Amino acid sequence: MKHKRRMGYNLDTHLLAAMVKTKRGRKGLRDTAKEIGNVSSSTLSRVENGKMPDMETFLLLCNWLQVSPAELFKKIEESEALFDSNTPETIEIQLRASKKLDPAIANALAELVKAAYRDNSQQSDNQQPD
């Protein structure tokens, strides 16, 4: 019996970063953030550096860029999606964005998740056949 590979989707953060940089051009981060509305210049900088935005920021950027959110997603194999290197970062962003968590607890949980992924990655590397 053949194993069926399923596809998943992932936000193409590199494409988003390139589109934001292109549209911003020579305009400053602060001016651009004001133009977009409800986005800080530091968040905009992180997006331009390929970091995963939260959903609200992502949708604001799509509106500003005048692109459908779907255009920024790429297909990936499910096995890649499960062990995507952006997963710890995505979890960290969501933890830090939560209004219900104390920032110190959010930071501690984010570090715990990153440590678990590093440990899992090292174990996977050690189990690879020569």
Secondary structure, DSSP 8 states (H G I E B T S, - for coil): ------EEEEE-HHHHHHHHHHHHTTS-HHHHHHHH-S--HHHHHHHHTT----HHHHHHHHHHHT--GGGGEEEEEHHHHHT-TTHHHHHHHHHHH-SSS-HHHHHHHHHHHHHHHHHHHHHHHHTS--
